[in-house]
Amino acid sequence: MTDNHYYNVIIVGGGISGTALLYTLSKYTDIKSIGLFEKYDDIATLNSNAKGNSQTLHCGDIETNYTLEKAIKTNKTATMVENYGKLYGYENKYMFKIPKMALGVGDKEVAFIKERFEQFKEAFPYMEYWDKAKLAEVEPALLKGRDENEDIAAMGTDKRWSAINFGEIAKSFVRNAKIENPDIEVHLSKEVENIRKIGDKFEVTVEGKHYFADYVVVDAGAHSLLFAHKMGHGEDFSCLPVGGSFYYSKVDSLKSKVYTIQNPKLPFAAIHGDPDIVHGNTIRFGPTAIVLPKLERYHHAHFLDFLETMAPSSEVIEVFYDLLHDDDIRAYAIKNFLYEVPGIRTKLFAKEVQKIVPFMTENDIEFAEGIGGLRPQVIDKKTKKLFLGEAKIETGEGIVFNMTPSPGATSCLGNAYKDAELICAFLGAKFDTKKFNQELTGEK
Ligand SMILES: Cc1cc2nc3c(=O)[nH]c(=O)nc-3n(C[C@H](O)[C@H](O)[C@H](O)COP(=O)(O)OP(=O)(O)OC[C@H]3O[C@@H](n4cnc5c(N)ncnc54)[C@H](O)[C@@H]3O)c2cc1C
């Protein structure tokens, strides 16, 4: 039982990461007193909301910046989300079986797709190779208006639950956690101001009031690293907040998620076109990628928080120098900056769209105001590299900090599993990993 001031575990942040952990602890462990604090008045209002991300369950099969090894790992966590959805009957409610593909345009990219398909087909047996003739059947919008001499090919499938409303899944985690453990407490509109260690407990300050916990998990998006730095953890990490915007089109075109080929040096997916699962009859194109001096996309900037999270140093400058020294990345950064500039952005972005749907013009798309989020891309100062995907600071002292750029929403249950293991080992609690695996990974 909780006394409203003390919990075994406090979770900071009510996005999909925090709520997936809340669900995992409530259903699969014997930890009874858990408190979650979320600073806004609802669950998943930021990056985990359907308007903040690309709504894609990343399985690694169409994300060309993933190596086979990374794809296999990501696919495991994606399967957990799929199985969770099936467990509660969320098919066609919060998850949708939209066909998806990685598209190659031109001879070089077609050769790349062919080679990648051969490399991936054993681990992803449901994937098919679609040549130009097959694509004319599967997704005619890719052909309409295209130069007939330009070759295209894709690796794709219509067999996976590819599109997810992560915001609704996050809310469902809270509902289902409460069914499993009615004692959990979810505090909305409660911003955590400070965390400090006192003896073997953590003091978590919320609006001047003190709460205590044996274990704390910080799932606060880009703010996670800010909390870590304030507590003297994660000094080897810096955060580069990368905003992503989208363009909408109401013109009848794509029926599938169409991903393009990414520069392997960049840790996020290239521009793609996706039927939006919450705005009917709308295709989304994006996301763009622009470095922003803030920790939340559409709330006022806390520039000092940004600086503290970024922790500029000679290593960070070296990473920037290396990135901007690369001609492709420099061109990419400039292009993406221009995609945000009113007056010219739609005309420029139309060229990206035309790679996918050649007949579309600037008149067929519009900048989607207020749509998109922010990816807290993590820089490892020791290796002087950008991380591909999530990063975790595991202190061994009863506090964990999670930084979750894409595919963080897909990895929510995989990440929750890791944290539940750490928490149970630290607190001496039981984690029914067999039940978790039976229900969510399908492994015995
Ligand atoms: C443009 C874009 C496209 C993306 N596309 C995909 C995709 O298709 N598939 C995919 O898997 N991933 C995608 N991602 C990544 C995905 O959105 C994130 O990884 C995921 O939403 C992170 O969830 P989270 O709960 O960790 O963080 P968030 O959703 O950011 O939630 C963090 C929560 O912490 C709260 N918080 C912060 N500070 C405090 C505080 N002091 N006190 C209390 N609460 C606090 C915030 O209010 C927020 O609710 C995309 C991201 C972007 C930006």
The ligand as an ORCA input file, in Angstrom:
! r2SCAN-3c Opt
* xyz 0 1
  C       9.127     12.877    -36.175
  C       9.222     11.613    -35.386
  C       8.837     10.418    -35.954
  C       8.922      9.231    -35.208
  N       8.436      8.083    -35.743
  C       8.448      6.953    -35.018
  C       7.861      5.779    -35.534
  O       7.263      5.776    -36.599
  N       7.955      4.649    -34.798
  C       8.591      4.621    -33.585
  O       8.671      3.552    -32.984
  N       9.124      5.735    -33.065
  C       9.049      6.899    -33.731
  N       9.541      8.048    -33.211
  C      10.123      8.006    -31.874
  C       9.027      7.946    -30.810
  O       8.064      8.926    -31.017
  C       9.665      8.100    -29.442
  O      10.754      7.220    -29.332
  C       8.711      7.781    -28.317
  O       7.490      8.465    -28.456
  C       9.373      8.125    -27.006
  O       8.470      7.868    -25.970
  P       8.827      8.337    -24.515
  O       7.715      7.943    -23.642
  O      10.179      7.861    -24.170
  O       8.960      9.918    -24.640
  P       7.810     11.019    -24.842
  O       6.705     10.519    -25.664
  O       8.515     12.246    -25.254
  O       7.261     11.175    -23.383
  C       8.017     11.734    -22.350
  C       7.029     12.219    -21.313
  O       7.736     12.722    -20.192
  C       7.052     13.850    -19.716
  N       7.961     14.660    -18.931
  C       9.068     15.318    -19.359
  N       9.628     15.973    -18.321
  C       8.878     15.686    -17.232
  C       8.947     16.082    -15.876
  N       9.900     16.896    -15.436
  N       7.989     15.635    -15.006
  C       7.006     14.813    -15.442
  N       6.889     14.426    -16.736
  C       7.813     14.871    -17.604
  C       6.594     14.540    -20.985
  O       5.545     15.452    -20.738
  C       6.167     13.360    -21.833
  O       4.817     13.028    -21.665
  C       9.448      9.246    -33.898
  C       9.814     10.462    -33.324
  C       9.685     11.640    -34.041
  C      10.029     12.926    -33.394
*
